[in-house]
Amino acid sequence: MQNFGVTPEKMQALEERMAQCGIRDEDLKESFIRSGGPGGQKVNRSETCVALVHLPSGRAVKMQRARSQALNRFYARRRLCELIEKDLLGGASAEAKKAAKVKKQKARRRRRQRKGTLE
């Protein structure tokens, strides 16, 4: 696998996660697009945005979080893993668990607020 400018631990974790999801580098179609937004003139002239398509599933990801292309390639692969895990695991995925936790916290806050206004 390529070097994306991240620590070896993060790289190892990404490789393991991709293997668990069944994503291989051969199955990915990667293209680069000019990025926009903050970052000055350099961002407008260089192609740092990464568009990644997983050919077997048809899932597409577009990432322009960082100013460097290598880091965006890493983030795009990580996001693709999240989407495929969500498809495979459904409610048991990490993303679904996080959403359920936030929903529960909001419900708790709402109950507390209502209780405070009634008294």
N, CA, C and O atoms as a DFTB+ gen file, in Angstrom:
476 C
 N C O
     1  1       0.842      -1.187       0.000
     2  2       0.000       0.000       0.000
     3  2       0.883       1.245       0.000
     4  3       2.035       1.197       0.430
     5  1       0.344       2.342      -0.477
     6  2       1.103       3.572      -0.599
     7  2       1.296       4.243       0.759
     8  3       0.684       3.866       1.758
     9  1       2.169       5.251       0.757
    10  2       2.382       6.048       1.950
    11  2       1.496       7.283       1.855
    12  3       1.620       8.065       0.913
    13  1       0.606       7.464       2.822
    14  2      -0.325       8.582       2.814
    15  2       0.075       9.692       3.764
    16  3      -0.695      10.629       3.974
    17  1       1.255       9.608       4.340
    18  2       1.710      10.654       5.242
    19  2       1.086      10.566       6.617
    20  3       0.956      11.581       7.301
    21  1       0.697       9.371       7.036
    22  2       0.150       9.162       8.379
    23  2       1.064       8.216       9.140
    24  3       1.980       7.632       8.560
    25  1       0.824       8.065      10.419
    26  2       1.660       7.194      11.240
    27  2       1.498       5.737      10.805
    28  3       0.455       5.365      10.267
    29  1       2.509       4.922      11.032
    30  2       2.406       3.501      10.658
    31  2       1.241       2.788      11.356
    32  3       0.650       1.865      10.797
    33  1       0.915       3.221      12.580
    34  2      -0.201       2.602      13.301
    35  2      -1.525       2.857      12.574
    36  3      -2.339       1.948      12.411
    37  1      -1.727       4.104      12.142
    38  2      -2.954       4.435      11.407
    39  2      -2.994       3.706      10.072
    40  3      -4.056       3.264       9.631
    41  1      -1.851       3.582       9.437
    42  2      -1.777       2.882       8.160
    43  2      -2.129       1.404       8.343
    44  3      -2.873       0.835       7.545
    45  1      -1.597       0.796       9.385
    46  2      -1.883      -0.605       9.695
    47  2      -3.368      -0.798       9.996
    48  3      -3.980      -1.762       9.534
    49  1      -3.945       0.123      10.773
    50  2      -5.366       0.033      11.106
    51  2      -6.230       0.140       9.851
    52  3      -7.229      -0.567       9.719
    53  1      -5.845       1.025       8.932
    54  2      -6.603       1.177       7.686
    55  2      -6.513      -0.092       6.840
    56  3      -7.515      -0.537       6.280
    57  1      -5.326      -0.671       6.747
    58  2      -5.159      -1.901       5.970
    59  2      -6.019      -3.025       6.539
    60  3      -6.651      -3.763       5.782
    61  1      -6.050      -3.161       7.859
    62  2      -6.861      -4.206       8.491
    63  2      -8.346      -3.960       8.260
    64  3      -9.103      -4.890       7.981
    65  1      -8.753      -2.703       8.377
    66  2     -10.161      -2.363       8.191
    67  2     -10.597      -2.614       6.751
    68  3     -11.700      -3.104       6.508
    69  1      -9.733      -2.280       5.803
    70  2     -10.052      -2.532       4.398
    71  2     -10.152      -4.030       4.127
    72  3     -11.007      -4.465       3.356
    73  1      -9.294      -4.809       4.749
    74  2      -9.344      -6.263       4.567
    75  2     -10.639      -6.830       5.153
    76  3     -11.242      -7.726       4.562
    77  1     -11.071      -6.316       6.310
    78  2     -12.307      -6.789       6.928
    79  2     -13.521      -6.467       6.056
    80  3     -14.467      -7.251       5.983
    81  1     -13.486      -5.311       5.398
    82  2     -14.600      -4.895       4.537
    83  2     -14.533      -5.534       3.158
    84  3     -15.494      -5.460       2.392
    85  1     -13.414      -6.157       2.839
    86  2     -13.254      -6.778       1.532
    87  2     -12.896      -5.785       0.437
    88  3     -13.227      -5.991      -0.731
    89  1     -12.221      -4.711       0.818
    90  2     -11.812      -3.700      -0.150
    91  2     -10.353      -3.937      -0.523
    92  3      -9.480      -4.014       0.342
    93  1     -10.106      -4.051      -1.819
    94  2      -8.736      -4.177      -2.304
    95  2      -8.408      -2.952      -3.139
    96  3      -9.299      -2.339      -3.727
    97  1      -7.127      -2.591      -3.193
    98  2      -6.721      -1.433      -3.984
    99  2      -7.027      -1.624      -5.467
   100  3      -7.258      -0.649      -6.183
   101  1      -7.030      -2.860      -5.927
   102  2      -7.320      -3.136      -7.328
   103  2      -8.775      -2.815      -7.663
   104  3      -9.094      -2.526      -8.817
   105  1      -9.666      -2.865      -6.658
   106  2     -11.089      -2.618      -6.872
   107  2     -11.445      -1.135      -6.824
   108  3     -12.604      -0.774      -7.029
   109  1     -10.472      -0.277      -6.558
   110  2     -10.740       1.143      -6.404
   111  2     -10.349       1.916      -7.661
   112  3      -9.288       1.688      -8.243
   113  1     -11.212       2.822      -8.064
   114  2     -10.902       3.757      -9.152
   115  2     -10.732       5.121      -8.493
   116  3     -11.658       5.659      -7.887
   117  1      -9.538       5.662      -8.627
   118  2      -9.203       6.894      -7.934
   119  2      -8.955       8.004      -8.955
   120  3      -8.234       7.814      -9.934
   121  1      -9.566       9.170      -8.710
   122  2      -9.307      10.326      -9.569
   123  2      -9.134      11.552      -8.683
   124  3      -9.570      11.581      -7.533
   125  1      -8.490      12.550      -9.247
   126  2      -8.170      13.753      -8.487
   127  2      -8.817      14.959      -9.151
   128  3      -8.812      15.103     -10.373
   129  1      -9.378      15.825      -8.300
   130  2     -10.132      16.979      -8.761
   131  2      -9.571      18.222      -8.079
   132  3      -9.018      18.140      -6.982
   133  1      -9.714      19.355      -8.721
   134  2      -9.302      20.598      -8.066
   135  2     -10.198      20.859      -6.871
   136  3     -11.424      20.785      -6.954
   137  1      -9.568      21.157      -5.786
   138  2     -10.278      21.409      -4.545
   139  2     -10.629      22.886      -4.457
   140  3     -10.067      23.705      -5.185
   141  1     -11.547      23.226      -3.578
   142  2     -11.920      24.619      -3.374
   143  2     -11.918      24.932      -1.892
   144  3     -11.506      24.108      -1.076
   145  1     -12.374      26.108      -1.549
   146  2     -12.496      26.480      -0.157
   147  2     -11.220      27.066       0.411
   148  3     -10.379      27.564      -0.337
   149  1     -11.063      27.013       1.736
   150  2      -9.899      27.639       2.367
   151  2      -8.595      26.962       1.957
   152  3      -8.569      25.766       1.668
   153  1      -7.543      27.720       1.936
   154  2      -6.245      27.187       1.562
   155  2      -5.514      28.089       0.601
   156  3      -4.355      27.843       0.268
   157  1      -6.185      29.136       0.151
   158  2      -5.513      30.111      -0.700
   159  2      -5.417      29.675      -2.149
   160  3      -6.094      28.744      -2.586
   161  1      -4.566      30.365      -2.878
   162  2      -4.427      30.137      -4.313
   163  2      -3.902      28.734      -4.622
   164  3      -4.266      28.151      -5.644
   165  1      -3.067      28.197      -3.768
   166  2      -2.485      26.879      -3.980
   167  2      -3.574      25.816      -4.147
   168  3      -3.476      24.947      -5.013
   169  1      -4.607      25.896      -3.313
   170  2      -5.695      24.917      -3.376
   171  2      -6.439      25.024      -4.700
   172  3      -6.872      24.013      -5.254
   173  1      -6.588      26.231      -5.203
   174  2      -7.326      26.429      -6.449
   175  2      -6.535      25.970      -7.677
   176  3      -7.122      25.736      -8.733
   177  1      -5.240      25.842      -7.554
   178  2      -4.406      25.446      -8.697
   179  2      -4.044      23.970      -8.688
   180  3      -3.727      23.419      -9.742
   181  1      -4.081      23.316      -7.547
   182  2      -3.636      21.915      -7.472
   183  2      -4.824      20.985      -7.277
   184  3      -5.852      21.375      -6.724
   185  1      -4.668      19.766      -7.733
   186  2      -5.740      18.773      -7.636
   187  2      -5.555      17.956      -6.371
   188  3      -4.932      16.894      -6.388
   189  1      -6.103      18.461      -5.274
   190  2      -5.936      17.785      -3.993
   191  2      -7.183      17.026      -3.570
   192  3      -7.104      16.177      -2.682
   193  1      -8.318      17.299      -4.168
   194  2      -9.550      16.593      -3.836
   195  2      -9.492      15.190      -4.459
   196  3      -9.075      15.030      -5.606
   197  1      -9.912      14.190      -3.698
   198  2      -9.842      12.805      -4.146
   199  2     -11.251      12.246      -4.326
   200  3     -12.077      12.326      -3.417
   201  1     -11.518      11.685      -5.490
   202  2     -12.768      10.980      -5.757
   203  2     -12.432       9.497      -5.869
   204  3     -11.606       9.095      -6.689
   205  1     -13.077       8.696      -5.041
   206  2     -12.770       7.269      -4.955
   207  2     -14.049       6.487      -5.228
   208  3     -15.089       6.766      -4.632
   209  1     -13.974       5.512      -6.124
   210  2     -15.126       4.666      -6.441
   211  2     -14.740       3.216      -6.201
   212  3     -13.731       2.740      -6.722
   213  1     -15.553       2.510      -5.405
   214  2     -15.359       1.078      -5.187
   215  2     -16.180       0.364      -6.255
   216  3     -17.409       0.346      -6.186
   217  1     -15.511      -0.219      -7.232
   218  2     -16.173      -0.777      -8.403
   219  2     -17.159      -1.898      -8.082
   220  3     -18.257      -1.885      -8.639
   221  1     -16.837      -2.880      -7.210
   222  2     -17.810      -3.944      -6.947
   223  2     -19.116      -3.462      -6.317
   224  3     -20.186      -3.961      -6.664
   225  1     -19.041      -2.493      -5.389
   226  2     -20.258      -2.035      -4.713
   227  2     -20.860      -0.795      -5.358
   228  3     -22.038      -0.500      -5.152
   229  1     -20.069      -0.069      -6.134
   230  2     -20.554       1.150      -6.753
   231  2     -20.550       2.349      -5.820
   232  3     -21.020       3.423      -6.195
   233  1     -20.031       2.186      -4.620
   234  2     -19.960       3.288      -3.651
   235  2     -18.934       4.316      -4.099
   236  3     -17.850       3.957      -4.558
   237  1     -19.274       5.597      -3.965
   238  2     -18.365       6.671      -4.350
   239  2     -18.148       7.613      -3.168
   240  3     -19.073       7.895      -2.406
   241  1     -16.926       8.091      -3.029
   242  2     -16.555       9.004      -1.953
   243  2     -15.754      10.145      -2.556
   244  3     -14.898       9.928      -3.414
   245  1     -16.033      11.355      -2.108
   246  2     -15.266      12.521      -2.538
   247  2     -14.762      13.205      -1.268
   248  3     -15.552      13.535      -0.383
   249  1     -13.451      13.418      -1.179
   250  2     -12.866      13.936       0.053
   251  2     -11.942      15.101      -0.243
   252  3     -11.049      15.001      -1.085
   253  1     -12.165      16.223       0.464
   254  2     -11.280      17.372       0.344
   255  2     -11.072      18.016       1.710
   256  3     -11.040      19.241       1.829
   257  1     -10.932      17.188       2.733
   258  2     -10.779      17.674       4.097
   259  2      -9.432      18.347       4.327
   260  3      -9.367      19.393       4.971
   261  1      -8.367      17.766       3.813
   262  2      -7.016      18.280       4.058
   263  2      -6.491      19.012       2.827
   264  3      -7.073      18.931       1.745
   265  1      -5.395      19.720       3.008
   266  2      -4.789      20.441       1.888
   267  2      -3.856      19.556       1.080
   268  3      -3.478      19.914      -0.036
   269  1      -3.483      18.412       1.622
   270  2      -2.570      17.530       0.887
   271  2      -3.341      16.383       0.233
   272  3      -4.286      15.843       0.808
   273  1      -2.924      16.028      -0.961
   274  2      -3.574      14.967      -1.704
   275  2      -3.402      13.615      -1.007
   276  3      -4.335      12.814      -0.961
   277  1      -2.216      13.368      -0.471
   278  2      -1.943      12.084       0.179
   279  2      -2.864      11.876       1.375
   280  3      -3.401      10.784       1.562
   281  1      -3.049      12.901       2.175
   282  2      -3.911      12.785       3.346
   283  2      -5.370      12.609       2.932
   284  3      -6.106      11.854       3.567
   285  1      -5.789      13.292       1.884
   286  2      -7.150      13.115       1.386
   287  2      -7.375      11.705       0.855
   288  3      -8.479      11.172       0.969
   289  1      -6.353      11.098       0.281
   290  2      -6.465       9.707      -0.177
   291  2      -6.707       8.779       1.011
   292  3      -7.506       7.847       0.927
   293  1      -6.010       9.040       2.115
   294  2      -6.192       8.253       3.337
   295  2      -7.615       8.425       3.870
   296  3      -8.300       7.446       4.166
   297  1      -8.053       9.694       3.991
   298  2      -9.392       9.978       4.517
   299  2     -10.481       9.364       3.635
   300  3     -11.484       8.872       4.151
   301  1     -10.297       9.388       2.324
   302  2     -11.293       8.824       1.406
   303  2     -11.417       7.313       1.609
   304  3     -12.525       6.777       1.624
   305  1     -10.297       6.637       1.762
   306  2     -10.342       5.191       1.995
   307  2     -11.014       4.873       3.329
   308  3     -11.784       3.919       3.437
   309  1     -10.718       5.674       4.330
   310  2     -11.323       5.451       5.644
   311  2     -12.840       5.662       5.578
   312  3     -13.595       4.888       6.165
   313  1     -13.286       6.695       4.875
   314  2     -14.721       6.968       4.733
   315  2     -15.401       5.859       3.932
   316  3     -16.528       5.475       4.243
   317  1     -14.736       5.349       2.919
   318  2     -15.297       4.249       2.141
   319  2     -15.500       3.017       3.018
   320  3     -16.506       2.318       2.893
   321  1     -14.545       2.755       3.902
   322  2     -14.691       1.640       4.847
   323  2     -15.913       1.841       5.734
   324  3     -16.663       0.898       5.985
   325  1     -16.117       3.074       6.211
   326  2     -17.273       3.366       7.056
   327  2     -18.582       3.083       6.321
   328  3     -19.499       2.488       6.888
   329  1     -18.668       3.505       5.069
   330  2     -19.894       3.299       4.291
   331  2     -20.159       1.822       4.038
   332  3     -21.299       1.368       4.135
   333  1     -19.120       1.080       3.715
   334  2     -19.311      -0.347       3.439
   335  2     -19.643      -1.103       4.717
   336  3     -20.456      -2.026       4.696
   337  1     -19.014      -0.717       5.845
   338  2     -19.370      -1.327       7.131
   339  2     -20.837      -1.064       7.459
   340  3     -21.534      -1.941       7.969
   341  1     -21.295       0.136       7.165
   342  2     -22.696       0.482       7.422
   343  2     -23.621      -0.404       6.598
   344  3     -24.663      -0.840       7.088
   345  1     -23.243      -0.676       5.338
   346  2     -24.043      -1.555       4.494
   347  2     -24.031      -2.991       5.011
   348  3     -25.067      -3.655       5.044
   349  1     -22.851      -3.464       5.414
   350  2     -22.710      -4.856       5.842
   351  2     -23.324      -5.114       7.211
   352  3     -24.028      -6.106       7.402
   353  1     -23.058      -4.223       8.164
   354  2     -23.457      -4.458       9.543
   355  2     -24.785      -3.818       9.923
   356  3     -25.438      -4.266      10.865
   357  1     -25.188      -2.790       9.211
   358  2     -26.449      -2.117       9.528
   359  2     -26.373      -1.418      10.873
   360  3     -25.534      -0.538      11.064
   361  1     -27.238      -1.796      11.809
   362  2     -27.308      -1.162      13.126
   363  2     -26.133      -1.472      14.019
   364  3     -25.938      -0.803      15.034
   365  1     -25.340      -2.477      13.665
   366  2     -24.197      -2.853      14.508
   367  2     -22.918      -2.121      14.108
   368  3     -21.873      -2.331      14.725
   369  1     -22.982      -1.268      13.090
   370  2     -21.778      -0.556      12.656
   371  2     -21.426       0.540      13.658
   372  3     -22.269       0.981      14.439
   373  1     -20.178       0.966      13.623
   374  2     -19.710       1.995      14.553
   375  2     -20.451       3.308      14.329
   376  3     -20.765       4.016      15.286
   377  1     -20.728       3.631      13.085
   378  2     -21.437       4.863      12.762
   379  2     -22.863       4.838      13.315
   380  3     -23.341       5.842      13.845
   381  1     -23.546       3.690      13.192
   382  2     -24.911       3.565      13.702
   383  2     -24.936       3.636      15.222
   384  3     -25.848       4.225      15.801
   385  1     -23.937       3.038      15.874
   386  2     -23.859       3.094      17.332
   387  2     -23.648       4.522      17.811
   388  3     -24.242       4.945      18.802
   389  1     -22.805       5.257      17.109
   390  2     -22.547       6.648      17.472
   391  2     -23.815       7.486      17.315
   392  3     -24.114       8.322      18.167
   393  1     -24.559       7.269      16.234
   394  2     -25.797       8.008      16.003
   395  2     -26.831       7.683      17.078
   396  3     -27.550       8.570      17.537
   397  1     -26.907       6.414      17.479
   398  2     -27.850       6.019      18.521
   399  2     -27.489       6.656      19.862
   400  3     -28.369       7.036      20.633
   401  1     -26.206       6.767      20.128
   402  2     -25.754       7.384      21.376
   403  2     -26.132       8.861      21.420
   404  3     -26.607       9.352      22.444
   405  1     -25.922       9.568      20.314
   406  2     -26.273      10.990      20.244
   407  2     -27.777      11.174      20.401
   408  3     -28.225      12.089      21.092
   409  1     -28.553      10.309      19.764
   410  2     -30.012      10.390      19.854
   411  2     -30.478      10.186      21.296
   412  3     -31.385      10.871      21.770
   413  1     -29.852       9.246      21.977
   414  2     -30.194       8.972      23.373
   415  2     -29.847      10.171      24.271
   416  3     -30.616      10.522      25.166
   417  1     -28.686      10.794      24.025
   418  2     -28.286      11.959      24.802
   419  2     -29.257      13.109      24.600
   420  3     -29.615      13.793      25.559
   421  1     -29.685      13.328      23.365
   422  2     -30.616      14.414      23.087
   423  2     -31.960      14.166      23.763
   424  3     -32.582      15.094      24.281
   425  1     -32.402      12.921      23.756
   426  2     -33.668      12.587      24.415
   427  2     -33.566      12.832      25.918
   428  3     -34.502      13.337      26.536
   429  1     -32.446      12.478      26.489
   430  2     -32.231      12.693      27.924
   431  2     -32.257      14.184      28.255
   432  3     -32.863      14.594      29.244
   433  1     -31.601      14.989      27.428
   434  2     -31.587      16.438      27.645
   435  2     -32.986      17.029      27.514
   436  3     -33.365      17.913      28.282
   437  1     -33.748      16.543      26.546
   438  2     -35.118      17.020      26.367
   439  2     -35.974      16.717      27.589
   440  3     -36.742      17.565      28.042
   441  1     -35.839      15.504      28.122
   442  2     -36.601      15.126      29.321
   443  2     -36.240      16.015      30.496
   444  3     -37.118      16.469      31.231
   445  1     -34.947      16.265      30.675
   446  2     -34.508      17.119      31.772
   447  2     -35.028      18.540      31.622
   448  3     -35.411      19.176      32.603
   449  1     -35.039      19.026      30.407
   450  2     -35.501      20.392      30.155
   451  2     -37.000      20.501      30.450
   452  3     -37.444      21.470      31.067
   453  1     -37.761      19.527      30.019
   454  2     -39.205      19.533      30.277
   455  2     -39.483      19.443      31.776
   456  3     -40.379      20.110      32.292
   457  1     -38.716      18.624      32.456
   458  2     -38.887      18.462      33.890
   459  2     -38.615      19.787      34.606
   460  3     -39.327      20.139      35.547
   461  1     -37.604      20.513      34.173
   462  2     -37.249      21.790      34.783
   463  2     -38.286      22.865      34.552
   464  3     -38.474      23.725      35.412
   465  1     -38.972      22.846      33.408
   466  2     -39.967      23.877      33.109
   467  2     -41.287      23.591      33.804
   468  3     -42.057      24.521      34.047
   469  1     -41.576      22.341      34.132
   470  2     -42.823      21.990      34.794
   471  2     -42.819      22.386      36.269
   472  3     -43.871      22.670      36.840
   473  1     -41.655      22.404      36.875
   474  2     -41.567      22.686      38.302
   475  2     -41.643      24.160      38.597
   476  3     -41.583      24.561      39.760
